[in-house]
Amino acid sequence: MPKLEFPVLPLRGILVFPYMLIHLDVGRERSMAAIEDAMLKDKQVLLLAQKEIEIDNPTPDDLYTVGTIVEIKQLLRLPGGTLRVLVEGITRGQVDEFIEEEPFFKARVIRMTNDDNLTREIETMCRSLHHQFEEYARLSKRISPETIGSVLAVKEPGRMADLVASHLNLKIEDKQAVLEAMNISDRLEKITELIMREIEILELERRIGLRVRKQMEKAQKEYYLREQMKAIQKELGDKDEKQAEIEEYKEKVNKGNLTEEAREKALKEIDRLDKMPVSSSEGTVVRTYLDWILALPWNKTSRDKADLIRAERILDEDHYGLKKVKERIIEFLSIRKLTSKMKSPILCLVGPPGVGKTSLAKSIARALDRKFVRMSLGGVRDEAEIRGHRRTYIGALPGRVIQGIRQAGTRNPVFLFDEIDKMTSDLRGDPASALLEVLDPEQNNTFTDHYLELPFDLSKVLFIMTANSMDTIPRPLLDRMEVIQLSGYTEEEKVNIAVEHLVNKQMKGHGLKDNQVSIDPSAVRKIVRGYTRESGVRNMERQIANLLRKVAVKVVKNEWKPQTIMPEDVEKLLGASRFQHQAAAHKPEIGAATGLAYTEVGGEVLMIEVTPLVGKGVLTLTGKLGDIMKESAQAGWTFVRSHASELGIRDDFYDKIDLHIHVPEGAVPKDGPSAGITMATAMASALAKRAVRQDVAMTGEITLRGNVLPIGGLKEKALAAHRAGLKKVIVPKDNRKDLEEIPQEVRKELEFILVERMEEVLNVALLPVSESVQYLRDVPVYSEFSELEMVDEAGNHNPQERPL
């Protein structure tokens, strides 16, 4: 076959067959150069389709090798620099090789000719193609009758196949396959296969369209009939429509699991609704009321999972420590396993913020496999929040107790009243009083909401309250609850909570992996001691998150090597320690005693200093002390005066000496009944010049007669003494029962001395005079005081007078 050279024009998304007449818009520089070259010669160009239409600058590999040689019939230059050309397909052309790529594609092309020899097989295939093209045109409805006639009028088999292919909605790949079929028989077979596939698709689309049309006609018919029915019912006075609604409500009431009283009330309201006009606004109120009655779980309960081992495992997974409350839940489950008639307890978890009261209630619900509902009482001051509004009010709704029961879907959920100590009252009523019925096991089986006006059984609900303090909870309400005290976590408990729970949680939250960083327990202890001062673990979790944020920044900057964070690394990442815990004294001191105090953040060591001065018996108190501590100081001062002779103090010392009592950290408010014996000991030490042992701490209140009264918070105080390195702790004898709460490891290292009288305290805490002399010189004020003391009122020096 002859080989000729032609400019090549790449086409995107279009393919031209021989004998086709088509307009092409040319905008690429290479393509326009090919057109310009062809116009200077024989006006013939080879059109090749691109394999990928997204390519703007194709290479020879991006083009098909078989295309159509066309003749340019017309050229028109458009605004913007583009060309519009009218071309007519002449014949097929196959690229033998590309000669040039710049400034346009130029190729050596083999010119193909059609072999239109008619055989019986080809004639049969042509007739079949005629019928199929007519069927395709009938289904697609996009081909005009004139086009159908012109295609069927073509007698040459090859030309007819090309014309049919040009009118089919085919992909470029399929059209290219037809173009590349040089043999007439192959071309006819290929186009027959393609047109049959298209006919099948069109037939499927037609069937789907018919189905959709039928459905639409059915919907329109139903809509029309409904509208007719509405018009008829309207003419009949709406009786039938209302009756359908009434019947629906009655059916729900009969099928619903309602109590007998609720069923009777619902049927009565349905009768009222039946007698009301449709336009009545009260009808909406009745419908809402009926919806609430039908939505409540009157007799629906969830089944408790009385697996004690599973419950213990869940509680231990979620919380470290908290032995008392866990024991109470296990007891409840044990009794539930023996009998189902037991009434649910009303628990009140009292403790400082951050110790896990709310999350513990969620864990209880998970352990029991019950639904969980939470209601925050902080700032609630309207009684209607608990009991609901009367239905006579616009927008009336049941109280939040009934709303919570509906939300749970069962009548025995775990219901948490959060922050019960934060409730207030005003002219709208006292919500605390409304809670009396809810939380009373003897009467909450008939709790009546103002909206429902029906008794609802709340006796199966496990109510849990949380509070930071019992002081603001009304006594009648407190009397109905079983109070479980949650003291602050010990240092050891905080470390364990962090190691077992918080560190892993924060590591995942910050996208850090175990092979990148880990935190040693000693580093956690450093964070607890130096960067937090709280009863709970919230701030500790924040500090751990702060630490891991610093690590994350270094990891992103590639400045971090995988390592375990040790105590010395904590200060580098978090800065200097924010808190310093008081440590035990290194040696005995005169006029300084170590006390123990209970604060919101746990136990603290409290140093009390007393200095005697020349004066007239004035007692000065500094250190921002509260009224209780001031009264304790007065009681201690009176005790020392009344026992001056036994302590070796001159009887008239109070005429010549002032005492200044100071508690360091003067900006921190201090109050409580725990410092009485400590102040008395410090005053006795200062006046009798007997040093206080450095390894002894004490706590307890004193009376004028010297009796030692019990105190609270012994566990936290003992932990503070242990943390400060003290060895002995003096505690009131009546606090013997509280020693069991102190961790075993702390009890092993501390000696607890139980006392009833102040004399016992002084015998343990004060060193003898003979052993205290060496410490007297360490305090300059005493030497000055001794010299001043030897001057009588007339100003004469009297060395024989015995110093105090």
C-alpha angles and dihedrals in degrees: 000000000000118000118216134178117242136173109248123227114195115215127206119212095347137085128195122211125202115277091024118131111206143155118237127193111215120196109149115098094231092051093047090050090053090051092049091051093049092050090057092054131026097327092241124133135176112234114208124181120229118240092220119032093202093070112099098186107034125194124213088267090060093059132078113244096224118067144140127278107222137183120228108236100175137010125200127179113218129203110273095043099280126130129225113203131184110215134182122206115240108174144322121284131194121204113238094181140336111248101184138013099183136095082000139345113277123180141181104240135198108221111223123210128201120247101211098178106150116225128175091254093051092046090052091049090050092053091049090050090051091056094044092050090052090050091048092050090049093052099040096045088199098102119080121229090244091058091048090052094048092050095048091047092064111101101186107093096213094048092046091052090052092049092049091049091050091056097047121095094239136151118256090249092057093047089048090053089055091047092051093051100099095172112082093219092051091047094052091047092050095048090046091054091048096047091048089054091050091048090052091051092048091048090052091049089050092052092048091049091051091050092050091047091052092050091049091049090050092050091047090049092050091047090051092049092048091051089050091048090050091051091050092047090049090055089049092052101261091282097134097047092050091045090055090053092047092050090050092053092047091050091052092049092050093047095040121096095240130153117253092253093049091048093053092047092049093050090049091053090047089056089051090050090050091057095048124093115249091243093055113120090211089065090071090053091052092047091051090048092051091048090055093049092050093046097054119096096235095168103006115115134170119232117247118232100229094191102133095190091052092047092050091048093051093047092048092047093054101037137031116217117345090132098170098055092044090052090051092054092048089050090051091051092047092054091045088056090054098043137008095203095076115117116236116256123245104229126192117194109203121187146113121291118283100025093114105260097144095040089048090059089053090051090051090054090049092048091051092041090233132139115265125223125180128196121181113216096187107129095358108148104157120091089209089068086071104029101028130230128293113259090240089075121087111252093013117174136175119268121271092260092063090039089055091050090052090048091052093049092215133077095229107056127140102261117198121200101195123205095004090170091063097066119119135188136221140159090307092068140269113289090194089064091048089055091059091081093042094053100040110100090202096060110017090089085079101038109163120205115207091231099047096037086201128110112251121194111238095164092101093054116102102223117201123184128194127202138163093214137013093212095088097041110101112249096235089054093045090051091063094055135077103230119214114187116218107196121199118280119266119239090256091050092050091052091050092047090051095046096045101037121002101049093053091044093052093042090058091043092054096043094244123144131215092247091057103050142351131182120230116225089239089059090051089052089052090054091049093050102038107029107032136053108178143109095235133044104250097102091042089056090050091052091049088051089048090052093050092048089059089050092047091055091052091047092053091048090049089240095119127088116198107265147139114261110236129190092268090055093054094069091047091055102035101030127234120345113273098206133043121199117217113256128207118270117263095227139007116287134200115234095009123100130178116234133180125231135187117224136170089268096050134268124344136188110241121200115206118196127196125188124184117218134183106268145099106291100286116158113212121192123193135166101081095282125184126233094265093054091047090053090048089054091051091049091050092048090052092049092052091049091050092050098037096121093052089051094050094250124138112258094232096046092116090064094060106028135070119201123214113198116192133179110199124236090056094186093062115084113235129191141144142101096268102088102062099102091038093057092045090050093050092049092047090049093051095047098040093041091231116142122235116235111256096219097054127093126180143193132183144098123261131216126209090259093052101258116148114227126205124260138197135244094045093152094057092043092051090051090052091051091049091049091051092054098248120153106200132041123193111211134169114270091236089065092066090108091059094060090081091067092059113097115259094239091056094048090054093058100039127066111216115207113197115209137180101183135047090234089065090053093052093046090056100038103040126072119221118268091251092059094042098058094084091056093050091073091056091067111067094196091068095057090049090046091051093053093047091047092061092064113090125216092272090056094251118140112242110186092176093064109104114240118233 
